[in-house]
Amino acid sequence: MGGSASQLPRDLLGEYQELTFLTKQEILLAHKRFSELLSKEERESILQKRVPKSKILTLPELRANPFRDRICRVFSTSEDGDGSMSFEDFLDMLSVFSDSATSEIKSHYAFRIFDFDDDGTLDRKDLEKLVNCLTGEGDETRLSESEMDQLIQNFLQDRAVMALRPF
């Protein structure tokens, strides 16, 4: 079987296992799935290629996710800010969303995904955007201004109470 999974060097496979929460089999499957997003010619140099965000978003796991654009932005190391992903970006994303990732890692990335303006805080605008992503931005699903105000106020009050609780 000379498939694309066999093209991943053994030393890199071990390194990826050490640096992620993924098993050997999961890394090989990720390599196969990533390579399928590339043309046959590009597969020869898979570790040097970037897959455009438009192709990443065709993956079933992201296609229906209301935060798909933010997920690509957060995990992409593209200097162009275009959301394209290298194989290592792709592995990082899969690792964080794996069942084996720690809750601390998942929380860290959830915060980054929900911090829509990338200012290091989750403020009212971020929360409004988060709610709109979840409810949809159409007229029939969008919350009224008063509903949004009430929801965010309730959320912030609950967070203040939770912050006072000991761990």
N, C-alpha and C positions, 0 to 999 in steps of 0.2 A: 504494500500500500504506500505509494509515493505521494500521498496527499499533502496538502499545505501544512498540516500539523507536524509532519516529519521535518519540515524546514526550520523549525524553531530550535536553535542550538541548545544542547543539553545544559550547558553552564548558565545560559539565560533562563531556562526553565527553572532551575534551582534558585536562581536569584529572585525571579518573580514569585516563587513560592514563599521565600523568606520575607519579601517586601509587601505581600498582599495577604488577604484572608482567603485566598483561593487555593484549591487543591491542584495537583498536577493535571488531573483530568479536566477540571474547570478551565485552567489556563489553556490547555490544548483546544478545548471547545471554543474558547474566546478567540484564539488565534484563527481557527477555522472560520468562525462567523465574521471576524474582521476581514479576513482575506476575501470572503465572498462579497464584500462591499467594494472591493477593488476590481479593476479590469485584470484580465489574465496577464498582461504585460507588467502591470504594477505589482503583482504578487511576488515577483522575483526579489523585490527589494521592500518587502512589507514593513520592515522595521524603520525604514526611512520615509515612508509615505504617510500622508494625512488624508483622512476620509472627510469629505465635505459634510457639514452639518445636515444638509438636505438628505444625504444618504443615511447618516446615523439615525435620523428621525423616521426612517422607514422600518426600523426594528419594531416588532410588535410591542415590546416592553415600553417603548417611548411614544409610539404613535398616538396612543390614547391618553397619555399623561399630560395633565394641564400645565405641568411645570417643565415640559420637555425642552423648551428654549433655554430656560435658566439652568437646567441640568447640563446641557451642552456647554453653556458659557462657563459654568463653575469648574467643570472637569477639563475643559480645553486649555492647553498651554500655548495655543496659537498666539503669536505676537501680533497678528492682524486683528484679533478679537472677533474672528468670524465663526467661532464655535466648532471649527474642524477639529478632528481628533487624530492623534497618533495612536499606535497600538498601545503604548504605555498609558496614555490618557484613558483609552477604552478599558484597559485592565483596572486602572484606579477606580473608574466609575463602577465596574462590575464588582470590584472588591468591597466598596463601601455599601453597595446594595445587597451584598451576599448575607446569608443567614449567620455566617461566622464573624462578621464585623462586630466590634464592640458598640455598645450603646453610646459611648462617648464619641466615637468616630462618626456614627450615624447622626448624632445630635449636632456635631460640628458642621457637617455638610448640609444638614437640613437648615441650619441657621444661614449658611452661605447662600443656599438656594432661595430662601425666603427673604433675604436682604436684597431686594430688587435694585436698590440704588447703590449697592456696594459701599456703603458708608460705615459698616461695622456695627450698626444698630438696627433693631427692628422697631421702626416708628410707625406712626399712624398711617402714613402713605404706603409703607410696606404691607401692613395688615390689610388695608383696603385692596391693594393689588392681589394679595393672597386670597381674600374672600372672593374677589371677582374671578380669579382663575378657577376657583372651586365651583362657583355658582353659574359661571358663564357671564358673558358681557352683553348678552342680548336683552332687549327691552323687557321680555317676558320673564327672564330669570334674574335680572340685575336687582339688587336690593335698592330700596329708596334711600335717600340721604338719612332720614331719621332711623330707618332700620339698621343701616350701616353704623351710624353713631351709637345706637344702643348696643349692637353686637360688640363693637370695639371697646366701648366703655365696660361692658360685662367682662370681656376678656381681660382687659387691663386690671380690673378689680380682682378677678380670680388670680391673676399672676402676682399681684401685690400680696394677697393672702398666702399664696404658696411660698413666696419668698420669705415670709416670716416663720414658716414651719422648719423645725430642725430636720436634718436628714436622717 
